Amino acid sequence: MLNIEIDNPELEASLQQLFGNNQQSIASAFAEFVQHRKIKQDIGVSITQLAAGEGLPLQEVMQDIRRKYE
């Protein structure tokens, strides 16, 4: 389990205004934020790889996806 302490009164007030004292809602919103941040980072890496000519052919990617979910 990870515990996070907030040392920013403005942020804490905003969280309380949005979620009250519902810790589960705060945790869910934080998890969603982290997931979105990770997706943005992954997209950034992909753009860098494409710019460097390290992209994969679409057909190969689609075959890999199909195998993964069959």
Steps between C-alpha positions, in 0.01 A plus 500: 500500500618848417416798719527848358518814711387829348689806622314748283200667669350613168520153350362344815207745499430421134501127571266542793269717291492241220493178703418593858660247732435204268843337494394243241398772253827684554696177449305421181558849361870475578524159333330640190742794499800265521364281219449803274851623581643158408309496171636846415854381574450189285373714213803727537734201478314374193530838327872508573541147364304583186709812443814286529368256240437228755133447415352158430290411195127521575440143383756368750347701783148379419617136489661539842182652641286221356728234648493671836119509522402174330 
